[in-house]
């Protein structure tokens, strides 16, 4: 059985935030991930990881694949509001 660690927000700034995902640190700039720009710290740091490549922010109702964070240019922005 493989134990997955919960994602953790390590640093936030007015440009975005850094997410620790096991041994990888990923940057989520607000320019690429605008759903987080006006979010509170509580909303940004409340993260679920239902699958290895799936992250979910329940307080914001935002779902992202880890791959889309690694390569945001390969994934056009989509919002269904």
PAKOL-746128 format. One record per atom (N, C-alpha, C, O): x, y, z; residue number from 1; atom name; residue in three letters. Coordinates in steps of 0.2 Angstrom, whole numbers, plus 5000, padded with zeros to 4 digits. Last residue first. Layout:
BEGIN
{pt {X; Y; Z}; NUM; CA; ALA}
...
// end
This chain:
BEGIN
{pt {4905; 5141; 4927}; 81; N; UNK}
{pt {4901; 5145; 4932}; 81; CA; UNK}
{pt {4895; 5147; 4928}; 81; C; UNK}
{pt {4891; 5151; 4932}; 81; O; UNK}
{pt {4916; 5132; 4922}; 80; N; UNK}
{pt {4909; 5131; 4921}; 80; CA; UNK}
{pt {4905; 5134; 4926}; 80; C; UNK}
{pt {4901; 5131; 4930}; 80; O; UNK}
{pt {4931; 5135; 4914}; 79; N; UNK}
{pt {4927; 5137; 4920}; 79; CA; UNK}
{pt {4919; 5136; 4918}; 79; C; UNK}
{pt {4917; 5138; 4913}; 79; O; UNK}
{pt {4947; 5133; 4909}; 78; N; UNK}
{pt {4940; 5131; 4908}; 78; CA; UNK}
{pt {4936; 5132; 4914}; 78; C; UNK}
{pt {4939; 5131; 4920}; 78; O; UNK}
{pt {4962; 5137; 4900}; 77; N; UNK}
{pt {4957; 5138; 4905}; 77; CA; UNK}
{pt {4950; 5136; 4904}; 77; C; UNK}
{pt {4948; 5138; 4899}; 77; O; UNK}
{pt {4970; 5123; 4891}; 76; N; UNK}
{pt {4967; 5130; 4891}; 76; CA; UNK}
{pt {4962; 5130; 4897}; 76; C; UNK}
{pt {4960; 5126; 4900}; 76; O; UNK}
{pt {4985; 5116; 4894}; 75; N; UNK}
{pt {4978; 5115; 4896}; 75; CA; UNK}
{pt {4975; 5122; 4896}; 75; C; UNK}
{pt {4976; 5126; 4901}; 75; O; UNK}
{pt {4998; 5119; 4891}; 74; N; UNK}
{pt {4995; 5113; 4888}; 74; CA; UNK}
{pt {4987; 5112; 4889}; 74; C; UNK}
{pt {4984; 5108; 4886}; 74; O; UNK}
{pt {5001; 5128; 4900}; 73; N; UNK}
{pt {5000; 5130; 4893}; 73; CA; UNK}
{pt {4997; 5125; 4889}; 73; C; UNK}
{pt {4994; 5126; 4884}; 73; O; UNK}
{pt {5004; 5121; 4912}; 72; N; UNK}
{pt {4997; 5125; 4911}; 72; CA; UNK}
{pt {4996; 5127; 4904}; 72; C; UNK}
{pt {4990; 5128; 4902}; 72; O; UNK}
{pt {5011; 5109; 4918}; 71; N; UNK}
{pt {5011; 5112; 4911}; 71; CA; UNK}
{pt {5005; 5116; 4909}; 71; C; UNK}
{pt {5001; 5113; 4905}; 71; O; UNK}
{pt {5008; 5107; 4931}; 70; N; UNK}
{pt {5015; 5106; 4929}; 70; CA; UNK}
{pt {5016; 5110; 4922}; 70; C; UNK}
{pt {5021; 5113; 4921}; 70; O; UNK}
{pt {4995; 5108; 4932}; 69; N; UNK}
{pt {4999; 5113; 4936}; 69; CA; UNK}
{pt {5006; 5113; 4933}; 69; C; UNK}
{pt {5009; 5118; 4933}; 69; O; UNK}
{pt {4991; 5098; 4924}; 68; N; UNK}
{pt {4989; 5104; 4922}; 68; CA; UNK}
{pt {4992; 5110; 4926}; 68; C; UNK}
{pt {4993; 5115; 4923}; 68; O; UNK}
{pt {4995; 5087; 4932}; 67; N; UNK}
{pt {4998; 5088; 4925}; 67; CA; UNK}
{pt {4997; 5095; 4923}; 67; C; UNK}
{pt {5001; 5099; 4920}; 67; O; UNK}
{pt {4986; 5087; 4942}; 66; N; UNK}
{pt {4992; 5089; 4943}; 66; CA; UNK}
{pt {4996; 5091; 4937}; 66; C; UNK}
{pt {5000; 5095; 4937}; 66; O; UNK}
{pt {4970; 5094; 4938}; 65; N; UNK}
{pt {4975; 5088; 4937}; 65; CA; UNK}
{pt {4982; 5091; 4939}; 65; C; UNK}
{pt {4983; 5097; 4937}; 65; O; UNK}
{pt {4958; 5102; 4948}; 64; N; UNK}
{pt {4964; 5102; 4944}; 64; CA; UNK}
{pt {4968; 5096; 4943}; 64; C; UNK}
{pt {4968; 5092; 4948}; 64; O; UNK}
{pt {4943; 5109; 4953}; 63; N; UNK}
{pt {4947; 5103; 4952}; 63; CA; UNK}
{pt {4952; 5104; 4947}; 63; C; UNK}
{pt {4951; 5107; 4942}; 63; O; UNK}
{pt {4935; 5119; 4965}; 62; N; UNK}
{pt {4940; 5119; 4959}; 62; CA; UNK}
{pt {4943; 5112; 4959}; 62; C; UNK}
{pt {4946; 5110; 4964}; 62; O; UNK}
{pt {4927; 5124; 4975}; 61; N; UNK}
{pt {4924; 5120; 4970}; 61; CA; UNK}
{pt {4929; 5120; 4964}; 61; C; UNK}
{pt {4926; 5121; 4958}; 61; O; UNK}
{pt {4932; 5131; 4986}; 60; N; UNK}
{pt {4932; 5135; 4980}; 60; CA; UNK}
{pt {4928; 5131; 4974}; 60; C; UNK}
{pt {4927; 5134; 4969}; 60; O; UNK}
{pt {4932; 5121; 4996}; 59; N; UNK}
{pt {4929; 5128; 4997}; 59; CA; UNK}
{pt {4928; 5132; 4991}; 59; C; UNK}
{pt {4924; 5137; 4991}; 59; O; UNK}
{pt {4939; 5110; 4989}; 58; N; UNK}
{pt {4931; 5110; 4991}; 58; CA; UNK}
{pt {4928; 5117; 4992}; 58; C; UNK}
{pt {4922; 5118; 4990}; 58; O; UNK}
{pt {4949; 5108; 4978}; 57; N; UNK}
{pt {4949; 5113; 4983}; 57; CA; UNK}
{pt {4941; 5114; 4984}; 57; C; UNK}
{pt {4938; 5117; 4981}; 57; O; UNK}
{pt {4958; 5094; 4973}; 56; N; UNK}
{pt {4952; 5097; 4973}; 56; CA; UNK}
{pt {4952; 5102; 4979}; 56; C; UNK}
{pt {4954; 5100; 4985}; 56; O; UNK}
{pt {4968; 5085; 4961}; 55; N; UNK}
{pt {4968; 5089; 4967}; 55; CA; UNK}
{pt {4961; 5093; 4967}; 55; C; UNK}
{pt {4958; 5095; 4962}; 55; O; UNK}
{pt {4974; 5071; 4954}; 54; N; UNK}
{pt {4968; 5075; 4955}; 54; CA; UNK}
{pt {4968; 5078; 4961}; 54; C; UNK}
{pt {4969; 5075; 4967}; 54; O; UNK}
{pt {4983; 5060; 4952}; 53; N; UNK}
{pt {4984; 5066; 4947}; 53; CA; UNK}
{pt {4978; 5071; 4948}; 53; C; UNK}
{pt {4976; 5075; 4944}; 53; O; UNK}
{pt {4980; 5051; 4963}; 52; N; UNK}
{pt {4987; 5054; 4962}; 52; CA; UNK}
{pt {4987; 5060; 4957}; 52; C; UNK}
{pt {4991; 5064; 4958}; 52; O; UNK}
{pt {4964; 5057; 4970}; 51; N; UNK}
{pt {4968; 5052; 4966}; 51; CA; UNK}
{pt {4975; 5055; 4965}; 51; C; UNK}
{pt {4976; 5061; 4966}; 51; O; UNK}
{pt {4959; 5066; 4979}; 50; N; UNK}
{pt {4956; 5060; 4978}; 50; CA; UNK}
{pt {4959; 5055; 4974}; 50; C; UNK}
{pt {4958; 5049; 4974}; 50; O; UNK}
{pt {4965; 5077; 4989}; 49; N; UNK}
{pt {4969; 5073; 4984}; 49; CA; UNK}
{pt {4965; 5066; 4983}; 49; C; UNK}
{pt {4967; 5061; 4985}; 49; O; UNK}
{pt {4960; 5093; 4994}; 48; N; UNK}
{pt {4959; 5086; 4994}; 48; CA; UNK}
{pt {4963; 5083; 4988}; 48; C; UNK}
{pt {4964; 5086; 4983}; 48; O; UNK}
{pt {4964; 5107; 5004}; 47; N; UNK}
{pt {4965; 5104; 4998}; 47; CA; UNK}
{pt {4964; 5096; 4999}; 47; C; UNK}
{pt {4966; 5094; 5004}; 47; O; UNK}
{pt {4964; 5122; 5010}; 46; N; UNK}
{pt {4960; 5117; 5011}; 46; CA; UNK}
{pt {4960; 5113; 5004}; 46; C; UNK}
{pt {4956; 5114; 5000}; 46; O; UNK}
{pt {4972; 5133; 5006}; 45; N; UNK}
{pt {4975; 5128; 5010}; 45; CA; UNK}
{pt {4971; 5122; 5011}; 45; C; UNK}
{pt {4973; 5117; 5014}; 45; O; UNK}
{pt {4962; 5142; 5000}; 44; N; UNK}
{pt {4968; 5139; 4996}; 44; CA; UNK}
{pt {4971; 5133; 5000}; 44; C; UNK}
{pt {4974; 5129; 4996}; 44; O; UNK}
{pt {4954; 5145; 5011}; 43; N; UNK}
{pt {4951; 5142; 5005}; 43; CA; UNK}
{pt {4957; 5139; 5001}; 43; C; UNK}
{pt {4956; 5133; 4998}; 43; O; UNK}
{pt {4962; 5151; 5020}; 42; N; UNK}
{pt {4959; 5145; 5022}; 42; CA; UNK}
{pt {4956; 5141; 5016}; 42; C; UNK}
{pt {4957; 5135; 5015}; 42; O; UNK}
{pt {4966; 5162; 5013}; 41; N; UNK}
{pt {4971; 5157; 5014}; 41; CA; UNK}
{pt {4968; 5151; 5016}; 41; C; UNK}
{pt {4970; 5145; 5014}; 41; O; UNK}
{pt {4953; 5166; 5000}; 40; N; UNK}
{pt {4956; 5167; 5007}; 40; CA; UNK}
{pt {4962; 5161; 5008}; 40; C; UNK}
{pt {4962; 5156; 5004}; 40; O; UNK}
{pt {4954; 5171; 4983}; 39; N; UNK}
{pt {4953; 5166; 4988}; 39; CA; UNK}
{pt {4956; 5168; 4995}; 39; C; UNK}
{pt {4962; 5171; 4995}; 39; O; UNK}
{pt {4957; 5179; 4972}; 38; N; UNK}
{pt {4954; 5182; 4977}; 38; CA; UNK}
{pt {4952; 5177; 4983}; 38; C; UNK}
{pt {4948; 5179; 4987}; 38; O; UNK}
{pt {4965; 5169; 4965}; 37; N; UNK}
{pt {4967; 5176; 4966}; 37; CA; UNK}
{pt {4964; 5179; 4971}; 37; C; UNK}
{pt {4967; 5182; 4975}; 37; O; UNK}
{pt {4960; 5156; 4961}; 36; N; UNK}
{pt {4963; 5157; 4967}; 36; CA; UNK}
{pt {4965; 5164; 4969}; 36; C; UNK}
{pt {4967; 5166; 4975}; 36; O; UNK}
{pt {4956; 5157; 4948}; 35; N; UNK}
{pt {4951; 5155; 4953}; 35; CA; UNK}
{pt {4954; 5156; 4960}; 35; C; UNK}
{pt {4950; 5157; 4965}; 35; O; UNK}
{pt {4967; 5158; 4939}; 34; N; UNK}
{pt {4964; 5164; 4942}; 34; CA; UNK}
{pt {4958; 5163; 4947}; 34; C; UNK}
{pt {4956; 5167; 4951}; 34; O; UNK}
{pt {4980; 5152; 4935}; 33; N; UNK}
{pt {4975; 5149; 4939}; 33; CA; UNK}
{pt {4971; 5155; 4943}; 33; C; UNK}
{pt {4972; 5155; 4949}; 33; O; UNK}
{pt {4989; 5160; 4928}; 32; N; UNK}
{pt {4987; 5154; 4925}; 32; CA; UNK}
{pt {4981; 5151; 4929}; 32; C; UNK}
{pt {4977; 5147; 4926}; 32; O; UNK}
{pt {4990; 5171; 4936}; 31; N; UNK}
{pt {4989; 5172; 4929}; 31; CA; UNK}
{pt {4986; 5166; 4926}; 31; C; UNK}
{pt {4982; 5166; 4921}; 31; O; UNK}
{pt {4993; 5166; 4949}; 30; N; UNK}
{pt {4986; 5168; 4948}; 30; CA; UNK}
{pt {4985; 5169; 4940}; 30; C; UNK}
{pt {4979; 5169; 4938}; 30; O; UNK}
{pt {5004; 5151; 4948}; 29; N; UNK}
{pt {5003; 5158; 4947}; 29; CA; UNK}
{pt {4996; 5160; 4946}; 29; C; UNK}
{pt {4992; 5157; 4942}; 29; O; UNK}
{pt {5008; 5139; 4957}; 28; N; UNK}
{pt {5002; 5141; 4954}; 28; CA; UNK}
{pt {5001; 5148; 4953}; 28; C; UNK}
{pt {4999; 5151; 4958}; 28; O; UNK}
{pt {5022; 5128; 4957}; 27; N; UNK}
{pt {5020; 5135; 4957}; 27; CA; UNK}
{pt {5013; 5136; 4954}; 27; C; UNK}
{pt {5012; 5134; 4948}; 27; O; UNK}
{pt {5026; 5114; 4967}; 26; N; UNK}
{pt {5023; 5117; 4961}; 26; CA; UNK}
{pt {5021; 5124; 4962}; 26; C; UNK}
{pt {5018; 5125; 4967}; 26; O; UNK}
{pt {5038; 5103; 4971}; 25; N; UNK}
{pt {5035; 5109; 4973}; 25; CA; UNK}
{pt {5033; 5112; 4967}; 25; C; UNK}
{pt {5037; 5113; 4962}; 25; O; UNK}
{pt {5038; 5085; 4977}; 24; N; UNK}
{pt {5038; 5090; 4971}; 24; CA; UNK}
{pt {5035; 5097; 4974}; 24; C; UNK}
{pt {5030; 5097; 4978}; 24; O; UNK}
{pt {5037; 5075; 4985}; 23; N; UNK}
{pt {5043; 5078; 4985}; 23; CA; UNK}
{pt {5044; 5083; 4979}; 23; C; UNK}
{pt {5049; 5086; 4978}; 23; O; UNK}
{pt {5020; 5079; 4989}; 22; N; UNK}
{pt {5025; 5074; 4990}; 22; CA; UNK}
{pt {5032; 5077; 4990}; 22; C; UNK}
{pt {5034; 5082; 4994}; 22; O; UNK}
{pt {5019; 5094; 4984}; 21; N; UNK}
{pt {5015; 5088; 4983}; 21; CA; UNK}
{pt {5020; 5082; 4983}; 21; C; UNK}
{pt {5024; 5081; 4978}; 21; O; UNK}
{pt {5017; 5110; 4989}; 20; N; UNK}
{pt {5021; 5105; 4990}; 20; CA; UNK}
{pt {5017; 5098; 4989}; 20; C; UNK}
{pt {5012; 5097; 4992}; 20; O; UNK}
{pt {5014; 5125; 4980}; 19; N; UNK}
{pt {5011; 5119; 4983}; 19; CA; UNK}
{pt {5016; 5113; 4983}; 19; C; UNK}
{pt {5019; 5111; 4978}; 19; O; UNK}
{pt {5014; 5142; 4981}; 18; N; UNK}
{pt {5018; 5136; 4979}; 18; CA; UNK}
{pt {5015; 5130; 4983}; 18; C; UNK}
{pt {5013; 5131; 4989}; 18; O; UNK}
{pt {5005; 5155; 4972}; 17; N; UNK}
{pt {5007; 5151; 4978}; 17; CA; UNK}
{pt {5010; 5145; 4976}; 17; C; UNK}
{pt {5010; 5143; 4970}; 17; O; UNK}
{pt {5005; 5172; 4966}; 16; N; UNK}
{pt {5002; 5165; 4966}; 16; CA; UNK}
{pt {5005; 5162; 4972}; 16; C; UNK}
{pt {5006; 5165; 4977}; 16; O; UNK}
{pt {5007; 5186; 4968}; 15; N; UNK}
{pt {5008; 5183; 4961}; 15; CA; UNK}
{pt {5005; 5176; 4961}; 15; C; UNK}
{pt {5004; 5173; 4955}; 15; O; UNK}
{pt {5007; 5189; 4981}; 14; N; UNK}
{pt {5002; 5193; 4977}; 14; CA; UNK}
{pt {5003; 5190; 4969}; 14; C; UNK}
{pt {4998; 5192; 4965}; 14; O; UNK}
{pt {5010; 5173; 4988}; 13; N; UNK}
{pt {5012; 5180; 4987}; 13; CA; UNK}
{pt {5006; 5183; 4983}; 13; C; UNK}
{pt {5001; 5180; 4982}; 13; O; UNK}
{pt {5014; 5159; 4999}; 12; N; UNK}
{pt {5009; 5163; 4995}; 12; CA; UNK}
{pt {5012; 5170; 4994}; 12; C; UNK}
{pt {5016; 5172; 4998}; 12; O; UNK}
{pt {5021; 5143; 5002}; 11; N; UNK}
{pt {5022; 5150; 5001}; 11; CA; UNK}
{pt {5016; 5153; 4997}; 11; C; UNK}
{pt {5014; 5150; 4992}; 11; O; UNK}
{pt {5015; 5130; 5003}; 10; N; UNK}
{pt {5021; 5132; 5007}; 10; CA; UNK}
{pt {5022; 5140; 5007}; 10; C; UNK}
{pt {5024; 5142; 5012}; 10; O; UNK}
{pt {5002; 5120; 5005}; 9; N; UNK}
{pt {5004; 5126; 5003}; 9; CA; UNK}
{pt {5010; 5128; 5007}; 9; C; UNK}
{pt {5009; 5129; 5013}; 9; O; UNK}
{pt {5002; 5102; 5002}; 8; N; UNK}
{pt {5003; 5108; 5007}; 8; CA; UNK}
{pt {5005; 5114; 5004}; 8; C; UNK}
{pt {5009; 5114; 4999}; 8; O; UNK}
{pt {4993; 5087; 5000}; 7; N; UNK}
{pt {4996; 5093; 4997}; 7; CA; UNK}
{pt {4997; 5098; 5003}; 7; C; UNK}
{pt {4992; 5099; 5007}; 7; O; UNK}
{pt {4996; 5072; 5010}; 6; N; UNK}
{pt {4992; 5078; 5008}; 6; CA; UNK}
{pt {4996; 5084; 5005}; 6; C; UNK}
{pt {5001; 5085; 5007}; 6; O; UNK}
{pt {5005; 5058; 5004}; 5; N; UNK}
{pt {5004; 5064; 5008}; 5; CA; UNK}
{pt {5000; 5069; 5006}; 5; C; UNK}
{pt {4999; 5070; 4999}; 5; O; UNK}
{pt {5000; 5041; 5002}; 4; N; UNK}
{pt {5001; 5048; 4998}; 4; CA; UNK}
{pt {5000; 5053; 5004}; 4; C; UNK}
{pt {4995; 5053; 5008}; 4; O; UNK}
{pt {5007; 5026; 5003}; 3; N; UNK}
{pt {5004; 5031; 5007}; 3; CA; UNK}
{pt {5005; 5038; 5003}; 3; C; UNK}
{pt {5011; 5040; 5002}; 3; O; UNK}
{pt {5003; 5011; 4995}; 2; N; UNK}
{pt {5007; 5017; 4995}; 2; CA; UNK}
{pt {5003; 5022; 4999}; 2; C; UNK}
{pt {4997; 5024; 4997}; 2; O; UNK}
{pt {5004; 4994; 5000}; 1; N; UNK}
{pt {5000; 5000; 5000}; 1; CA; UNK}
{pt {5004; 5006; 5000}; 1; C; UNK}
{pt {5009; 5007; 5004}; 1; O; UNK}
// end
